[in-house]
């Protein structure tokens, strides 16, 4: 609905700009649709300014940019929530279906694999059709698959539908970074992107908490973990339909051009024909799609083997996700087996990660202040300035893991492990923020394509590691399993520092970086 109104407005202003003697004549229905009388008496220069603003999202009012960003954040929150909520009810699900814990953990693992599989499709399509159609269509399909998973009669149906839900839910993971780049200039992205990232990551903390309460309930069954996702999804979809504008500037300019073509095709200097516009856009849209689909699908593949930055960030996040998603199954061994937590209490312990996410968000304040000082002094920022978050956060990941590894015992308070998880959450989100910001700032309008390979690799790895986690804790124990992950995360610490110092030389090799 919002995109439709936005498109009509851009078309009306484009036609008005071409009309020599405004106001133009409109049919009564079109006059209502485009709200034409309000624009007709504006001076030509003012009309041109409005037209430029409408097709340049970075010039939109602050409230409009914030609204669009928060809605995309809500989409990300829901899909991250969905990825984690099932795990909290795993014991009840495996009891009903008569399967092992490892088999039921596939519900989370395949959802994450679906994230990776969907990314190469969603990213390129958002650079052809625009962000909004991809958000809306994929989110509707995500909801249908979630409903199917809630109705699944057996483990096979549940796993298949969870995989499909993950595939259709991958859209915000690749497109939201592009949306942030569409709306905000590089300086504003320093503090805006952490808001988006924190909102999305909070789904990983809230999902197990709600799932644990559902699993512990004597009133509702485990299927309510899916129904809770469906309710949240419906509310967010309504927001998208009613309030989310299209933000991809090339798509907005195409709307503007299509309206101008239709105006000329009408052969009437004073009459604006909505029917002709629809027909002209339909014909040109098919041609544009055919011309763009091949390059758009190939571009992420090309970036994946030709761009050192994309390759390095992909390896970095893939190893980091090995650590994260091997760590998360350990909550059963850490909090239930060691401290005797109930399902609800274990789910609530994930809020330790949430505290760490909020601490990472707070880091945006001093980093933004420092960035503005550098801009005043030097006149700008390099992409490598986006790595400050990771350089601060990367060392805290092994510290949190080692801390939890050797203090998780019945004789030591459970709050020690929860505090350690907060430190881990802080480091993970800092690394994620830096990685995405670095790609967004470096590749700008190609950010969605740049994030495709990053998303694809890390979620395929994450899905596999969910299955590895349970046997690893069973065979090594909590202390040595977390120690192994801590050692692996130590290896990651030099990567953001290396990119910070050698990033400018690496970017010079790129054909896609301006």
C-alpha positions in Angstrom: 0.0 0.0 0.0 2.7 2.5 1.0 4.8 1.6 -2.1 1.8 2.0 -4.3 1.1 5.5 -2.9 4.7 6.4 -3.2 4.8 5.2 -6.8 1.7 7.2 -7.7 3.2 10.3 -6.1 6.5 10.0 -8.0 4.6 9.4 -11.3 2.4 12.5 -10.7 5.4 14.7 -10.0 7.2 13.4 -13.0 4.3 14.2 -15.2 3.9 17.6 -13.7 7.5 18.4 -14.4 6.9 17.7 -18.1 3.7 19.8 -18.3 4.3 23.3 -19.6 1.2 24.9 -18.2 0.3 23.4 -14.8 -2.1 22.4 -13.3 -2.7 19.4 -15.5 -6.1 17.8 -15.9 -6.8 14.6 -14.1 -9.7 12.2 -14.0 -11.4 12.4 -10.6 -10.1 9.0 -9.6 -6.5 9.8 -10.5 -6.8 13.1 -8.8 -7.7 11.4 -5.6 -4.9 8.8 -6.0 -2.0 11.2 -6.5 -3.3 14.1 -4.5 -2.5 16.4 -7.4 -4.0 19.7 -6.5 -1.6 20.1 -3.6 1.4 20.1 -6.0 0.0 22.0 -8.9 0.5 25.5 -7.6 4.1 25.0 -6.5 6.9 26.9 -8.3 8.9 24.8 -10.9 12.0 25.0 -8.7 10.1 23.7 -5.7 8.5 21.0 -7.8 12.0 19.9 -9.0 13.3 19.8 -5.4 10.4 17.6 -4.3 10.9 15.3 -7.2 14.6 15.0 -6.4 13.9 14.3 -2.7 11.4 11.6 -3.5 13.8 9.6 -5.6 16.8 10.1 -3.2 16.0 8.3 0.1 19.0 9.9 1.8 17.3 13.3 1.5 14.0 12.1 3.1 12.9 13.6 6.4 14.6 12.0 9.5 11.3 10.5 10.8 10.7 8.8 7.5 14.2 7.3 7.4 14.0 6.1 11.0 10.6 4.6 10.4 11.8 2.6 7.4 14.9 1.5 9.3 12.9 0.3 12.3 10.5 -1.6 10.2 13.4 -3.5 8.5 14.8 -4.1 12.0 11.5 -5.6 13.1 11.6 -8.0 10.1 15.1 -9.1 11.1 14.0 -9.5 14.7 11.2 -11.9 13.7 13.3 -14.1 11.5 16.1 -14.3 14.1 13.5 -15.0 16.7 12.1 -17.8 14.5 15.6 -19.3 14.1 16.0 -19.8 17.8 12.6 -20.3 19.4 12.2 -23.9 18.4 15.4 -24.9 20.2 14.0 -24.1 23.6 11.1 -26.5 23.1 13.3 -29.3 21.6 12.7 -31.7 24.4 8.9 -31.6 24.0 9.1 -31.8 20.2 11.4 -34.9 20.3 9.2 -36.6 22.8 6.1 -36.1 20.6 7.9 -37.2 17.4 9.9 -40.0 19.1 13.3 -38.8 17.8 16.7 -38.1 19.3 18.0 -34.7 20.5 20.4 -34.6 17.5 17.6 -35.3 15.1 15.4 -32.6 16.5 18.2 -30.1 16.5 17.9 -30.3 12.7 14.9 -28.1 13.0 17.3 -25.2 13.9 20.1 -26.4 11.7 18.0 -26.7 8.5 16.4 -23.3 9.3 19.9 -21.8 9.3 20.9 -23.7 6.1 17.7 -22.2 4.5 19.0 -18.8 5.4 22.1 -19.5 3.4 20.3 -21.0 0.4 17.8 -18.1 0.2 20.5 -15.4 0.3 21.7 -15.8 -3.3 18.2 -15.3 -4.6 16.9 -12.5 -2.3 19.9 -10.2 -2.7 20.0 -9.9 -6.5 16.2 -9.7 -6.8 16.2 -6.7 -4.4 18.5 -4.9 -6.9 16.1 -5.6 -9.8 12.6 -5.3 -8.5 13.4 -3.1 -5.5 13.6 -3.9 -1.8 9.9 -3.9 -0.9 8.5 -6.5 -3.3 11.2 -8.9 -2.1 10.5 -8.2 1.6 6.7 -8.6 1.1 6.6 -11.7 -1.1 9.3 -13.6 0.9 7.8 -12.7 4.2 4.4 -14.0 3.2 6.0 -17.3 2.1 7.9 -17.4 5.3 4.7 -17.1 7.3 3.0 -19.8 5.3 5.9 -22.2 5.9 6.0 -21.3 9.6 2.3 -22.2 9.8 3.0 -25.5 8.0 5.7 -26.3 10.6 3.3 -25.6 13.4 0.8 -28.1 11.8 3.5 -30.7 11.0 2.3 -34.3 11.8 5.8 -35.8 11.8 9.5 -34.9 12.0 10.0 -35.0 8.3 7.3 -32.5 7.6 8.5 -30.2 10.4 12.1 -30.3 9.2 11.2 -29.6 5.5 9.0 -26.7 6.4 11.6 -25.2 8.8 14.1 -25.3 5.9 11.7 -23.5 3.6 10.8 -21.0 6.3 14.5 -20.2 6.7 15.0 -19.9 3.0 12.2 -17.3 2.6 13.2 -15.6 5.9 16.7 -14.9 4.6 15.7 -11.6 2.9 16.5 -9.2 5.7 19.8 -10.8 6.3 21.0 -9.7 2.8 18.6 -6.8 1.9 18.5 -4.9 5.2 22.1 -3.8 4.8 21.2 -2.5 1.4 18.2 -0.7 2.9 20.4 1.0 5.5 22.8 2.1 2.8 19.9 3.4 0.7 18.6 5.6 3.5 21.7 6.9 5.4 24.9 8.6 4.4 28.1 7.0 5.6 28.5 9.1 8.7 24.9 8.4 9.9 25.4 4.7 9.2 27.9 4.5 12.1 25.2 4.9 14.7 22.1 3.7 12.7 23.4 0.3 11.6 24.1 -0.8 15.2 20.4 -0.1 16.0 19.3 -2.4 13.2 21.9 -5.1 14.2 21.0 -5.0 17.9 17.3 -5.3 17.1 17.9 -8.3 14.8 20.3 -10.0 17.2 17.9 -9.5 20.1 15.7 -12.1 18.4 18.3 -14.7 19.3 17.8 -13.8 23.0 14.0 -13.3 23.1 13.3 -16.4 21.0 14.7 -19.0 23.5 13.2 -17.0 26.4 9.7 -17.2 24.9 10.2 -20.7 23.7 11.3 -21.8 27.1 8.2 -20.4 28.7 6.0 -22.1 26.1 7.9 -25.4 26.6 7.5 -25.2 30.4 3.8 -24.3 30.2 1.1 -26.8 31.2 -1.5 -24.9 29.3 -0.2 -24.6 25.7 1.7 -27.2 23.6 5.0 -26.8 21.8 3.4 -25.8 18.6 2.9 -22.4 20.1 6.5 -21.7 19.4 5.5 -21.5 15.8 2.2 -19.7 16.5 4.1 -17.0 18.4 6.3 -16.5 15.3 3.3 -16.3 13.1 1.6 -13.7 15.3 4.8 -11.5 15.4 5.2 -12.0 11.6 1.6 -10.9 10.9 2.0 -7.7 12.9 5.3 -6.9 11.1 3.9 -7.7 7.7 1.0 -5.2 8.4 3.6 -2.6 9.2 5.5 -3.3 6.0 2.4 -3.1 3.8 1.0 0.1 5.4 4.2 2.1 6.3 7.3 0.8 4.5 8.4 2.9 1.4 10.6 1.6 -1.4 14.2 2.7 -0.6 16.2 1.5 -3.6 17.1 4.7 -5.6 17.5 3.0 -9.0 14.0 1.6 -8.7 12.6 5.0 -7.7 14.2 6.6 -10.7 12.8 3.9 -13.0 9.3 4.7 -11.6 10.0 8.4 -12.5 11.2 7.6 -16.0 8.3 5.2 -16.7 5.9 7.9 -15.8 7.6 10.4 -18.1 7.6 7.8 -21.0 3.9 7.2 -20.4 3.2 10.9 -20.5 4.9 11.3 -23.9 3.2 8.1 -25.2 -0.2 9.6 -24.3 0.3 12.3 -26.8 -1.5 14.8 -24.6 0.3 17.6 -23.0 -2.3 18.2 -20.3 -3.9 14.9 -19.5 -2.2 12.3 -17.3 -3.4 8.8 -18.2 -2.8 6.2 -15.5 -3.9 3.4 -17.8 -1.1 4.2 -20.3 1.4 4.4 -17.5 0.4 0.9 -16.3 0.6 -0.5 -19.8 4.0 1.1 -20.6 5.5 0.1 -17.3 4.3 -3.5 -17.8 6.0 -3.8 -21.2 9.2 -2.1 -20.1 9.2 -4.0 -16.9 9.5 -7.3 -18.6 12.3 -6.1 -20.8 14.2 -4.6 -17.8 13.8 -7.8 -15.8 15.2 -10.0 -18.6 18.1 -7.6 -19.1 18.9 -7.5 -15.4 18.3 -10.9 -14.0 21.4 -12.6 -15.5 23.9 -9.9 -14.3 22.2 -9.6 -10.9 22.4 -13.3 -10.2 26.0 -13.5 -11.4 27.2 -10.5 -9.5 27.3 -12.1 -6.1 29.2 -15.1 -7.6 31.6 -12.7 -9.2 32.2 -10.8 -5.9 32.7 -14.0 -4.1 35.8 -15.0 -6.0 37.1 -11.6 -7.2 36.8 -9.4 -4.1 39.4 -10.1 -1.4 37.3 -8.0 1.1 34.2 -10.2 0.6 36.3 -13.4 0.8 38.1 -12.3 4.1 34.9 -11.2 5.8 33.1 -14.4 4.7 35.9 -16.5 6.2 35.9 -14.4 9.3 32.2 -14.6 9.9 32.0 -18.3 9.0 34.6 -19.2 11.7 32.8 -16.9 14.1 29.5 -18.6 13.4 31.2 -22.0 14.0 32.0 -20.7 17.5 28.5 -19.2 18.1 26.3 -22.0 16.9 28.5 -24.7 18.5 28.3 -22.7 21.8 24.5 -22.2 21.8 23.5 -25.9 22.2 25.7 -25.9 25.3 23.0 -24.0 27.3 21.4 -27.3 28.1 24.6 -28.7 29.5 25.6 -25.4 31.2 22.4 -24.3 32.8 20.1 -27.4 33.0 22.7 -30.1 33.7 25.0 -28.0 35.9 22.6 -25.6 37.7 19.3 -27.5 37.4 17.5 -24.8 35.5 14.0 -25.5 34.2 13.2 -25.0 30.5 11.8 -21.6 31.3 14.8 -20.6 33.4 17.2 -21.8 30.8 15.4 -19.8 28.1 15.6 -16.7 30.3 19.3 -17.1 30.7 19.7 -16.1 27.1 19.1 -12.6 28.2 22.7 -12.5 29.3 23.5 -12.4 25.6 20.9 -9.6 25.2 22.8 -7.5 27.8 25.9 -7.9 25.7 24.1 -6.8 22.6 22.9 -3.6 24.4 26.5 -2.9 25.5 27.6 -3.2 21.9 24.9 -0.8 20.9 26.2 1.7 23.5 29.6 1.5 21.9 28.1 3.4 18.9 28.0 6.6 21.0 31.8 7.1 21.6 32.6 5.7 18.1 30.2 8.2 16.5 31.7 11.1 18.5 35.3 10.1 17.5 34.2 9.7 13.9 32.8 13.2 13.8 36.0 14.6 15.2 38.0 12.8 12.4 35.6 14.2 9.8 36.1 17.7 11.1 39.8 17.3 11.0 40.3 15.3 7.8 37.1 16.0 5.9 36.0 12.3 5.7 36.3 8.7 6.9 37.8 5.7 5.3 35.9 2.4 5.1 38.4 1.0 7.6 37.0 3.2 10.3 34.1 0.8 10.4 36.4 -1.8 11.8 36.7 -0.1 15.2 33.7 -2.1 16.6 35.4 -5.4 15.7 38.8 -4.4 17.0 37.2 -3.6 20.4 34.9 -6.6 20.4 37.0 -9.5 18.9 39.2 -10.0 22.0 36.2 -10.2 24.3 34.9 -13.4 22.6 37.6 -15.8 23.8 37.6 -14.0 27.2 33.9 -14.8 27.6 34.3 -18.4 26.4 37.3 -19.1 28.7 35.5 -17.4 31.6 32.4 -19.6 31.1 34.5 -22.7 30.5 36.3 -22.7 33.8 33.6 -21.2 36.1 30.7 -23.4 35.0 30.4 -25.7 38.0 27.8 -26.1 40.7 30.0 -24.6 43.4 30.1 -21.2 41.5 27.1 -19.0 41.0 25.2 -19.3 37.7 25.5 -15.5 37.4 29.2 -16.0 36.5 28.2 -17.9 33.4 25.5 -15.4 32.6 28.0 -12.5 32.9 30.4 -14.4 30.6 27.7 -14.8 28.0 27.1 -11.0 28.1 30.8 -10.5 27.3 30.4 -13.0 24.4 27.3 -11.3 23.1 29.1 -8.0 23.2 32.0 -9.3 21.1 29.9 -11.2 18.6 27.6 -8.2 17.8 30.6 -5.8 17.6 32.2 -8.1 15.0 28.9 -8.4 13.0 28.4 -4.6 13.0 31.9 -4.0 11.7 31.7 -6.7 9.0 28.4 -5.5 7.6 29.3 -1.8 7.8 32.6 -2.3 6.1 30.9 -4.1 3.2 28.0 -1.5 3.0 30.4 1.5 3.0 32.8 -0.1 0.6 30.2 -1.4 -2.0 27.3 1.0 -1.4 24.5 0.2 -3.9 26.0 -3.3 -4.5 25.9 -4.0 -0.7 23.1 -6.5 -1.0 25.1 -8.5 -3.6 28.2 -8.2 -1.5 26.4 -9.6 1.5 25.0 -12.6 -0.4 28.1 -14.7 -0.3 28.8 -13.6 3.3 25.4 -14.7 4.4 25.5 -17.9 2.3 28.7 -19.2 3.7 28.2 -18.4 7.4 24.7 -19.8 7.6 25.6 -23.1 5.8 28.4 -23.4 8.4 26.1 -22.5 11.2 23.5 -25.0 10.2 26.1 -27.8 10.2 27.6 -26.8 13.6 24.3 -27.0 15.4 24.5 -30.8 14.8 28.1 -30.9 16.0 27.4 -29.0 19.2 25.5 -31.7 21.2 27.9 -34.6 20.6 30.9 -32.3 21.3 29.5 -31.3 24.7 28.6 -34.9 25.5 32.1 -36.2 24.7 34.3 -33.3 25.8 32.3 -31.8 28.6 31.5 -28.1 29.1 34.9 -27.0 30.1 36.9 -28.5 27.3 34.3 -27.8 24.6 34.2 -24.1 25.5 38.0 -24.0 25.7 38.3 -25.4 22.2 35.9 -22.7 20.9 37.8 -20.1 22.8 41.1 -21.2 21.2 39.4 -21.0 17.8 38.1 -17.5 18.5 41.6 -16.4 19.4 42.7 -17.1 15.8 40.1 -14.5 14.7 41.4 -11.6 16.7 44.0 -10.4 14.2 41.6 -10.3 11.2 40.0 -6.8 11.8 43.4 -5.3 12.7 44.8 -6.7 9.5 42.0 -5.3 7.4 42.4 -1.9 9.2 46.0 -1.6 8.2 46.0 -3.2 4.8 42.4 -2.5 3.7 43.3 0.5 1.6 45.7 -1.5 -0.5 43.2 -4.4 -0.8 40.5 -2.0 -2.0 42.8 -0.7 -4.8 42.7 -4.2 -6.4 38.9 -4.1 -6.7 36.9 -3.4 -9.9 33.7 -2.7 -7.9 34.9 -0.2 -5.3 34.8 3.4 -6.3 
